[in-house]
Amino acid sequence: MSMGALDSLAYGFSIALQPANLFYCFMGAVMGTFVGVLPGLGPVAAMALLLPATFQLSPVSAMIMLAGICYGAMYGGSTTSIMLNIPGEASSVITCLDGYMMARKGRAGPALGISAFGSFIAGTFSIIGLVFLAPTLARFALRFGPPEYFSIMLMGMTVVTYLARTSMVKALVMAVFGLMVGIIGMDPIAAKPRFTLGIMEFYDGIGLAPVIMGLFGISEVLENAGLMLKREVFSGKITGLFPTRADWRRTIKPMIRGTLLGFFMGILPGVGNIIPTFLSYTFEKKLSRHPERFGTGEIEGVAAPEACNNAAVGGTFVPLMSLGIPANAMMAMLLGALMIYGVQPGPLLIKNSPDLFWGVIASMYVGNFMLLVLNLPLIPLWVQVLKIPYSYLFSFILLFVCIGAYSLNNNVTDIFVATGFGVLGYLLKKFGYEAAPFVLAFVLGPLFETALRRSLILSNGSFMIFVQRPLSAFFLGVVIIVILLPLILRKRLGAGLEREE
Amino acid sequence: MLDRYSGLFWFFLSVVICVYARRLGLGHFRNPGPGFLFFWSGVVLCVLSLIIIFQTIKPADKEERAFGNVNWAKVISVVFALVIYGLILERLGFVLSTFVFMGFLLRSIEAKKWYVVILVSVAASLLTYALFELWLHARLPKGFLGI
């Protein structure tokens, strides 16, 4: 088995290292990083914005470039999360927690450095894992039926609310609300529009990218606009670009833990990279000797989630490439791109287009390496970019958000959606609600509903099906524990952190 | 106090959602209908909102949340600018709309000097046009001027 895998990998490298493909990978990584650095734009928006640039290329080259854009944007997004507290996508929210605090303390350099290294290590590991495990894992993942999907998603949503820094009740409200907004659109079975408010563009559901751009990007701008005092975007020098030896010692184990957690959870279809990243943060906090310091600038709080995020993305490539199931918006974009290029995603992809599968995997490794080499020396450059006075920067942020939103569907409605969610995000912040549970529930919404309905149809209306199947029962058990734990212990992991803000 | 308002908001929202969800059809447990998840999520939301409201009746042992000093004029101006940009984008085309948009933001919200405003707005519209339309072929909207 592994001989076959090594041969195929060698074949993949022979494709990835062709000069043309190297160039496309490089271009993708650079463009992706640049867009990812821009506050408010993340990998999804980056891929949306840069997708047309790939149309001229052959499917293999196009996918190589797109994968480069994806990873580049993730690297760039970490930069904005750390420097500006603006996450480009849902999983970057976690990086903001401690990364931004590190930056405020003048430790942006080590934060960026450790996040780059962590991502590289995780990326390398996950690609190796992909190569050797893809066929086998795809087979196991097939055992996940609707009840297991339902329960694991429910678990993900409750764990996220447990992590909340404000009251758990409020976080649950956000999760439920996100769920409902997420399933707005045509009913998949009955073909009836639901809660679309008569807007045709909502028939397919409200787009994820405008929602995120608004909820995080625009609301952050509004927050800054409303301040009476001018706030410096980034003050203070960056002392020392590289993590110290002490930083390395502290973060090597969290990075390994994050990588393993991210990859193995990311493989499970439907889990995506958001849940593992949130979980990684929780674990590191629990394992730390100073959990109360999390949220104030603990480097473990950056290293582990960043590694986890990258490893999870690598993991999510497994169900995408082997089953044609996207685990999140990023993968959904890649899936859409594959279809545009005329490639049929699904179990037959590996057999029918081995050059695509192995070429992309090999180039992901090349891309990861390029990004590490690219990013570390360029960090001072990105820092200079971000030192532009906020009074100018914010107008450009808004402009790029609008362009990004518009170019998703060539529709101004998406600009209005982003603006609307910007206002919503701003108000939610003022009233003390967190956006993170909303986003997770929003993304999972349609999948969650489908899983629920299919399970009930399967079981003929009985809810026992969720408990009778062992895996599903396990996930539900975690849900119950997570909800009851705060009541019993009268204490919660994230509670009280808000008071420190 | 803020929590009471938000709690009430969620309460009324959940009631509205449950009402409309029933109209969509709940189906049976054996075969859930379009409104099934909306309805039951609405019920959960309703319960949660009541918890939030009741929590505000108990004597508060933590500090009251306050809005803080907010420059509402600026916040509303930014939202206004975004909405207008969305409305004019397809009529005036990308370059012109962007120029107006950036100009408004830099002048009204940041009160930069006029020559700075015009310079930066022109530069921004042309550069982003070059970047997105010419280089990336993003197909930005063309207004009556064709750009």
Interface residues (C-beta under 8 A of the other chain):
Chain A: L49 L50 P52 A53 F55 S167 V169 K170 L172 V173 V176 F177 L179 M180 I183 D187 I189 A190 K192 R194 F195 I218 V221 L222 A225 G226 L227 M228 S391 Y392 F394 S395 F396 L398 L399 F400 C402 I403 Y406 S407 N410 V412 I415 F416 A418 T419 G422 V423 Y426 K430 F431 G432 Y433 F448 E449 L452 R453 L456 I457 N460 G461 S462 F463 R499
Chain B: L2 D3 Y5 S6 W10 I17 Y20 L24 G25 H28 F29 R30 N31 P32 G33 P34 G35 F36 L37 F38 S41 G42 V44 L45 L48 S49 I51 I52 Q55 K62 E63 R65 F67 N69 V70 N71 W72 K74 V75 S77 V78 V79 A81 L82 V83 Y85 G86 L87 L89 E90 T98 F101 M102 L105 L106 I109 E110 K112 V120 A124 T128 F132 W135 L136 H137 A138 R139 L140 P141
